[in-house]
Amino acid sequence: MTNSYYPVEQNKRTAIVDILRGWAILGVAIGNYLDFLYIGIEKEIKHNAFSQVLQFINRYFFAAKSWTLLTLLFGYGFAILINNVASKGKNPVAFFAWRMVLLFILAFINSAFWLGDILKDYAFLGLVLLLFYKCSTKTLAIISAVIVLTVPFVMAYVNGIKIEHPAIATNPEFLKLYHSGNWIDFFKFNLLASFYEQIIIPGYAITAHYVMLGCMLFGFMLQKLNFFNRLTELKRLLKSVCITSLAIAILIGIGFNIAIIYKAPFLKIFHPLYWLVLCTMIFISTAICLLYINGKLKTIFNYFSAGGKMTLTNYMSQNILAGIIFSGIGLGIADSMPYWFYFILAISVFIIQLFISKWWLSKYNYGPIEWLWRSASYREWVPFKKAQPEAVTDMKMV
């Protein structure tokens, strides 16, 4: 077995990347669990003061910021994997294409449990990303910049495209599948909802994927610059980016909300929502990087790093657990609880996952799903359990 199959040594991993993945998977959990509040017959939802505060926190710190960050890190990881595979004499295109086929399989399984699956998007865009894998840093910077600059125009145009489709998540007939308690009905509901409310919806199928591609290419570029391994020397730049991105996010947020309140006509040709999302995501990410290089929150970051190393396992297990908690196959809580319940539950599940991840990685090289994916990618079982250190004989006692 070649060394390429073995896990990256802990001292060679870029810790901040795992920490950022951990933070992103927290935001994904919060967003996904809150969505269960809206799977049900359409009705007016009233929030108490506590829920309104949490709603504000989610809207400006987590909603869409987490999956855009996770997408950026996917592009970063893509570059590392491509380089590693090529250095071992393998065909990087064939290897990564097969890896994305396997991700499609995992995405189908995840979609059967959760209608908001994002793995299928990563698998599709991972294949698209192969078209750019020989691009220079400059070319990647230009393309990602063009995508970011044109997103408001693309979103405004796509918002005008209407496609008639059944509202699976709020249609009483389809909701019977969700609440039936039958596993086949449950899977059918989620797969139908995934198709109608993600795959064919222009706002997601076009705009969200356009943003994802820009984030992936930007992450690819960061890896070429060896960015995350140079944070200390780039500390001044990080501070500038952190402050600037926050200022821009505040300005866009204020202007955007005013435009929505007064129904500004320009929103039909220029919709800056993703500018606000991306600026906020960059602010949060650079703030975490600054805290990390300044030696702050070491214990917390240590646990986030463990969670980030098992991103795929934690993501899929969050969704499977949610299906059991909220749908008819399990507790059947559905949309019956207040907003704060879903928010707090997501954080609680995530915290438990951090402790489990920390314990698991003390014994095993990978999370269980990461191990299966890697083994299938290499078409050979890779080392799962950590090797026990060889006993050292004390020569003085011989």
C-alpha positions as CSV (number, residue, x, y, z in Angstrom):
1,M,0.0,0.0,0.0
2,T,1.4,3.4,-1.0
3,N,1.9,6.2,1.5
4,S,-0.7,8.2,-0.3
5,Y,-3.4,6.0,1.3
6,Y,-2.4,6.9,4.8
7,P,-3.9,9.8,6.7
8,V,-2.1,13.1,6.7
9,E,0.1,13.4,9.8
10,Q,-1.5,15.7,12.4
11,N,1.4,18.0,12.5
12,K,1.2,18.4,8.7
13,R,-2.5,19.3,8.6
14,T,-3.5,22.9,8.3
15,A,-5.4,23.2,11.6
16,I,-7.2,26.5,10.8
17,V,-8.8,24.8,7.8
18,D,-10.3,22.1,10.0
19,I,-11.4,24.8,12.5
20,L,-13.2,26.7,9.8
21,R,-14.9,23.5,8.6
22,G,-16.0,22.9,12.2
23,W,-17.5,26.4,12.4
24,A,-19.2,26.0,9.0
25,I,-20.8,22.7,9.9
26,L,-22.3,24.4,13.0
27,G,-23.9,27.0,10.8
28,V,-25.2,24.3,8.4
29,A,-26.7,22.4,11.3
30,I,-28.5,25.5,12.6
31,G,-29.8,26.4,9.1
32,N,-31.0,22.8,8.4
33,Y,-32.7,22.3,11.7
34,L,-34.5,25.7,11.5
35,D,-35.9,24.6,8.1
36,F,-37.9,21.9,9.8
37,L,-40.0,24.6,11.3
38,Y,-41.3,25.4,7.8
39,I,-42.1,21.8,6.7
40,G,-45.8,21.9,7.2
41,I,-49.0,23.5,6.1
42,E,-48.4,27.3,5.4
43,K,-49.4,29.3,8.5
44,E,-48.4,32.5,10.2
45,I,-45.5,31.9,12.6
46,K,-45.2,34.2,15.6
47,H,-41.8,34.5,17.4
48,N,-41.3,35.5,21.0
49,A,-38.5,37.9,21.9
50,F,-35.9,35.2,22.5
51,S,-36.7,33.6,19.1
52,Q,-36.5,37.0,17.4
53,V,-33.0,37.5,18.8
54,L,-31.9,34.1,17.6
55,Q,-33.5,34.8,14.3
56,F,-31.4,37.9,13.9
57,I,-28.3,36.0,14.9
58,N,-29.0,33.3,12.3
59,R,-29.8,35.7,9.5
60,Y,-26.7,37.8,9.9
61,F,-24.1,35.3,11.1
62,F,-25.1,31.8,9.8
63,A,-27.7,31.8,7.0
64,A,-25.8,31.1,3.7
65,K,-22.5,32.2,5.3
66,S,-21.8,28.6,6.4
67,W,-22.4,26.8,3.2
68,T,-20.4,29.5,1.2
69,L,-17.5,29.0,3.6
70,L,-17.8,25.2,3.3
71,T,-17.8,25.5,-0.5
72,L,-14.7,27.7,-0.4
73,L,-13.0,25.1,1.7
74,F,-14.1,22.4,-0.7
75,G,-12.2,24.2,-3.5
76,Y,-9.2,24.5,-1.2
77,G,-9.4,20.7,-0.5
78,F,-9.8,20.0,-4.2
79,A,-6.5,21.7,-4.9
80,I,-4.7,19.7,-2.2
81,L,-6.1,16.4,-3.4
82,I,-5.4,17.0,-7.0
83,N,-1.7,17.9,-6.2
84,N,-1.3,14.9,-3.9
85,V,-2.8,12.5,-6.5
86,A,-0.7,13.9,-9.3
87,S,2.5,13.7,-7.2
88,K,1.9,9.9,-6.8
89,G,1.7,9.4,-10.5
90,K,-2.0,8.9,-10.7
91,N,-4.3,10.6,-13.2
92,P,-5.9,13.4,-11.1
93,V,-8.8,13.9,-13.5
94,A,-9.9,10.2,-13.5
95,F,-9.3,9.9,-9.7
96,F,-11.3,13.0,-8.8
97,A,-14.1,12.2,-11.3
98,W,-14.5,8.8,-9.6
99,R,-14.5,10.4,-6.2
100,M,-17.3,12.7,-7.3
101,V,-19.3,9.8,-8.6
102,L,-19.0,8.3,-5.1
103,L,-20.1,11.6,-3.6
104,F,-23.2,11.5,-5.8
105,I,-24.1,8.2,-4.2
106,L,-23.6,9.6,-0.7
107,A,-25.7,12.6,-1.8
108,F,-28.5,10.4,-2.9
109,I,-28.5,8.7,0.5
110,N,-28.4,12.0,2.3
111,S,-31.2,13.4,0.1
112,A,-33.4,10.5,1.2
113,F,-33.1,11.8,4.7
114,W,-33.0,15.5,4.1
115,L,-34.5,17.6,1.3
116,G,-31.8,20.3,1.6
117,D,-28.8,18.1,0.7
118,I,-25.8,20.0,-0.6
119,L,-23.5,17.1,-1.4
120,K,-25.0,16.6,-4.8
121,D,-24.1,20.2,-5.6
122,Y,-20.5,19.6,-4.5
123,A,-20.3,16.5,-6.6
124,F,-21.7,18.3,-9.7
125,L,-19.5,21.3,-9.3
126,G,-16.5,19.2,-8.4
127,L,-16.7,17.7,-11.9
128,V,-17.0,21.3,-13.3
129,L,-14.0,22.3,-11.2
130,L,-11.8,19.8,-13.1
131,L,-12.1,22.2,-16.1
132,F,-10.1,24.7,-14.2
133,Y,-7.5,22.5,-12.4
134,K,-4.6,23.7,-14.7
135,C,-5.5,27.4,-14.3
136,S,-2.9,29.8,-12.9
137,T,-3.5,31.8,-9.7
138,K,-4.1,34.9,-11.8
139,T,-6.7,33.2,-14.0
140,L,-8.5,31.8,-10.9
141,A,-8.5,35.2,-9.3
142,I,-10.0,36.9,-12.4
143,I,-12.7,34.3,-12.9
144,S,-13.8,34.2,-9.2
145,A,-13.8,38.1,-9.2
146,V,-16.0,38.2,-12.3
147,I,-18.4,35.8,-10.7
148,V,-18.7,37.8,-7.5
149,L,-19.1,41.1,-9.3
150,T,-21.8,39.7,-11.6
151,V,-23.8,37.7,-9.0
152,P,-26.2,40.6,-8.2
153,F,-27.2,40.9,-11.9
154,V,-27.5,37.1,-12.3
155,M,-29.7,36.8,-9.2
156,A,-32.0,39.7,-10.3
157,Y,-32.4,38.1,-13.7
158,V,-33.0,34.6,-12.4
159,N,-35.5,35.8,-9.8
160,G,-37.7,36.8,-12.8
161,I,-37.8,33.2,-14.1
162,K,-40.8,31.4,-12.8
163,I,-41.3,27.6,-13.0
164,E,-44.5,26.0,-11.9
165,H,-44.0,23.1,-9.5
166,P,-45.8,21.5,-6.5
167,A,-44.9,23.0,-3.1
168,I,-43.9,19.6,-1.6
169,A,-43.0,21.0,1.9
170,T,-46.3,22.7,2.4
171,N,-48.7,20.6,0.3
172,P,-51.0,18.5,2.5
173,E,-51.0,15.6,0.1
174,F,-47.2,15.3,0.1
175,L,-47.0,16.0,3.8
176,K,-48.9,12.8,4.4
177,L,-45.8,11.0,3.2
178,Y,-43.6,12.9,5.7
179,H,-45.9,12.1,8.6
180,S,-46.9,8.6,7.7
181,G,-44.3,6.8,9.7
182,N,-43.4,4.6,6.7
183,W,-39.7,4.7,5.8
184,I,-40.4,4.4,2.0
185,D,-42.9,7.3,2.2
186,F,-40.3,9.3,4.1
187,F,-37.6,8.8,1.6
188,K,-40.0,9.5,-1.3
189,F,-41.0,12.8,0.3
190,N,-37.4,14.0,0.7
191,L,-36.3,12.9,-2.8
192,L,-39.4,14.6,-4.4
193,A,-38.8,17.8,-2.3
194,S,-35.1,17.8,-3.3
195,F,-36.0,17.6,-6.9
196,Y,-38.8,20.2,-7.0
197,E,-37.4,22.6,-4.4
198,Q,-33.7,22.6,-5.3
199,I,-32.8,20.9,-8.6
200,I,-35.4,22.6,-10.8
201,I,-35.8,25.9,-9.0
202,P,-33.9,28.6,-11.0
203,G,-32.8,30.6,-7.9
204,Y,-31.0,27.5,-6.5
205,A,-30.1,25.7,-9.7
206,I,-28.6,28.8,-11.3
207,T,-27.8,31.5,-8.8
208,A,-26.7,29.3,-5.8
209,H,-24.5,27.1,-8.1
210,Y,-23.0,30.2,-9.7
211,V,-22.0,31.5,-6.2
212,M,-20.7,28.0,-5.2
213,L,-18.5,27.9,-8.3
214,G,-17.0,31.3,-7.5
215,C,-16.3,30.2,-3.9
216,M,-14.7,27.0,-5.0
217,L,-12.4,28.8,-7.5
218,F,-11.5,31.3,-4.8
219,G,-10.6,28.4,-2.4
220,F,-8.6,26.8,-5.2
221,M,-6.7,30.1,-5.6
222,L,-6.1,30.4,-1.8
223,Q,-4.4,26.9,-1.9
224,K,-2.2,28.0,-4.8
225,L,-1.1,30.9,-2.7
226,N,-0.6,28.6,0.3
227,F,-2.7,31.2,2.2
228,F,-3.8,29.2,5.3
229,N,-0.2,28.2,6.0
230,R,1.0,31.8,5.9
231,L,-1.5,33.4,8.2
232,T,1.1,34.8,10.6
233,E,3.0,36.7,8.0
234,L,-0.3,37.9,6.5
235,K,-1.6,39.1,9.8
236,R,-1.7,42.8,8.8
237,L,-3.6,41.8,5.6
238,L,-6.1,39.7,7.7
239,K,-6.8,42.7,9.9
240,S,-7.5,44.9,7.0
241,V,-9.7,42.4,5.3
242,C,-11.6,41.7,8.5
243,I,-12.3,45.4,9.1
244,T,-13.1,46.2,5.5
245,S,-15.4,43.3,4.9
246,L,-17.3,44.1,8.1
247,A,-17.7,47.8,7.1
248,I,-18.9,46.8,3.6
249,A,-21.3,44.2,5.0
250,I,-22.9,46.8,7.3
251,L,-23.3,49.3,4.5
252,I,-24.7,46.7,2.1
253,G,-27.0,45.3,4.8
254,I,-28.4,48.8,5.6
255,G,-28.9,49.7,2.0
256,F,-30.3,46.3,1.1
257,N,-32.9,46.4,3.9
258,I,-34.0,49.9,3.0
259,A,-34.3,48.9,-0.7
260,I,-36.5,45.9,0.3
261,I,-38.7,48.0,2.6
262,Y,-39.3,50.6,-0.1
263,K,-39.4,48.0,-2.9
264,A,-36.7,49.8,-4.9
265,P,-37.1,49.2,-8.6
266,F,-33.3,48.5,-9.1
267,L,-33.7,45.2,-7.2
268,K,-35.2,43.8,-10.5
269,I,-31.8,44.2,-12.2
270,F,-29.4,44.3,-9.3
271,H,-29.9,42.1,-6.2
272,P,-26.9,42.4,-3.8
273,L,-28.0,39.6,-1.3
274,Y,-24.9,37.5,-2.0
275,W,-22.6,40.4,-1.7
276,L,-23.9,40.8,1.9
277,V,-23.5,37.0,2.4
278,L,-20.0,36.8,1.1
279,C,-18.7,39.9,2.9
280,T,-20.1,38.6,6.2
281,M,-18.6,35.2,5.5
282,I,-15.2,36.8,4.9
283,F,-15.4,38.9,8.0
284,I,-16.3,35.9,10.2
285,S,-13.6,33.7,8.6
286,T,-10.8,36.3,8.9
287,A,-11.9,37.0,12.5
288,I,-11.6,33.3,13.3
289,C,-8.1,33.2,11.6
290,L,-7.0,36.2,13.7
291,L,-8.2,34.6,16.9
292,Y,-6.3,31.4,16.0
293,I,-3.0,33.0,15.2
294,N,-3.2,35.1,18.3
295,G,-3.5,32.0,20.4
296,K,-7.1,32.6,21.6
297,L,-9.8,30.0,22.3
298,K,-7.3,27.1,22.0
299,T,-9.6,24.6,23.8
300,I,-12.6,25.5,21.7
301,F,-10.7,25.5,18.5
302,N,-9.2,22.1,19.4
303,Y,-12.7,20.7,19.5
304,F,-13.8,22.6,16.4
305,S,-10.8,21.1,14.6
306,A,-11.9,17.6,15.5
307,G,-15.4,18.3,14.2
308,G,-14.0,19.7,11.0
309,K,-12.0,16.6,10.3
310,M,-15.2,14.6,10.4
311,T,-17.3,17.1,8.4
312,L,-19.0,14.6,6.1
313,T,-19.8,12.2,9.0
314,N,-21.1,15.0,11.2
315,Y,-23.2,16.5,8.3
316,M,-24.9,13.3,7.3
317,S,-25.5,12.2,10.9
318,Q,-27.1,15.6,11.7
319,N,-29.6,15.0,8.9
320,I,-30.3,11.4,9.7
321,L,-30.9,12.3,13.4
322,A,-33.1,15.2,12.4
323,G,-35.3,13.0,10.2
324,I,-35.8,10.7,13.2
325,I,-36.6,13.6,15.5
326,F,-39.0,15.6,13.3
327,S,-40.7,13.2,10.9
328,G,-43.3,10.5,11.3
329,I,-40.7,7.7,11.3
330,G,-39.5,9.0,14.7
331,L,-40.8,11.4,17.3
332,G,-42.9,13.3,14.8
333,I,-42.1,16.8,16.3
334,A,-42.3,18.3,12.8
335,D,-43.2,22.1,12.9
336,S,-44.9,22.0,16.3
337,M,-42.1,23.7,18.4
338,P,-41.0,27.4,18.7
339,Y,-38.2,28.8,16.6
340,W,-35.7,28.8,19.6
341,F,-36.2,25.0,20.0
342,Y,-34.8,24.2,16.6
343,F,-31.9,26.6,17.0
344,I,-30.9,25.3,20.5
345,L,-31.3,21.7,19.4
346,A,-28.9,22.2,16.4
347,I,-26.3,23.7,18.7
348,S,-26.7,20.9,21.3
349,V,-26.4,18.2,18.6
350,F,-23.3,20.0,17.3
351,I,-21.6,20.2,20.7
352,I,-22.3,16.5,21.3
353,Q,-20.7,15.8,17.9
354,L,-17.6,17.7,18.8
355,F,-17.0,15.5,21.9
356,I,-17.7,12.4,19.9
357,S,-15.4,13.5,17.1
358,K,-12.6,14.3,19.6
359,W,-13.0,10.8,21.1
360,W,-13.3,9.0,17.8
361,L,-10.2,10.6,16.3
362,S,-8.2,9.5,19.3
363,K,-8.8,5.9,18.2
364,Y,-9.4,6.1,14.4
365,N,-7.7,7.9,11.5
366,Y,-11.0,9.1,9.9
367,G,-14.6,9.5,10.6
368,P,-16.6,6.4,9.4
369,I,-18.0,8.0,6.3
370,E,-14.7,9.7,5.4
371,W,-13.0,6.3,5.7
372,L,-15.5,4.6,3.4
373,W,-15.3,7.4,0.9
374,R,-11.5,7.4,0.9
375,S,-11.4,3.6,0.6
376,A,-13.8,3.5,-2.3
377,S,-11.9,6.4,-3.9
378,Y,-8.6,4.4,-3.8
379,R,-10.5,1.1,-4.4
380,E,-8.6,-0.4,-1.5
381,W,-9.2,-0.5,2.3
382,V,-7.2,2.3,3.8
383,P,-5.9,2.1,7.5
384,F,-8.9,2.9,9.7
385,K,-7.7,2.3,13.3
386,K,-4.8,4.3,14.5
387,A,-1.5,2.3,14.7
388,Q,-0.4,1.5,18.2
389,P,3.1,2.8,19.0
390,E,5.7,0.0,19.2
391,A,6.8,-0.9,22.6
392,V,10.2,0.5,23.3
393,T,12.6,-1.6,25.4
394,D,14.5,0.1,28.1
395,M,18.0,-0.9,27.4
396,K,19.0,-0.1,31.0
397,M,16.8,-2.9,32.3
398,V,18.2,-5.5,29.9
